[in-house]
Amino acid sequence: MASRAIAIGDIHGCLDALAALIDAIGPGPEDTLVTLGDHIDRGPDSPGVLDRLIALAGRCRLVPLLGDHETTRARWRWSATRRSCLGRCSTWAP
């Protein structure tokens, strides 16, 4: 089979929908699967989506792009870590 470029967007934590789509597509080792961000939030199983994508990386070439939900979550985590560290650390290099 020829290699394919496959794009999936806006998963939003919906593992069942992602699993059904992946099963229908059946990506193989020659395929490139690009996820167009927004893997998490809104849906019922963001951790499951991330686990599924990690496992999928062993089946095909996975290119996960970050969306606004991932960057917002990363900024939130960075801010919380920084506030925590500022309270305990004598020096801080942002």
Secondary structure, 3 states (H helix, E strand, C coil): CCCCEEEECCCCCCHHHHHHHHHHHCCCCCCEEEEECCCCCCCCCHHHHHHHHHHHCCCCEEEEECCHHHHHHHHHHHHHHHHHHHHHCCCCCC
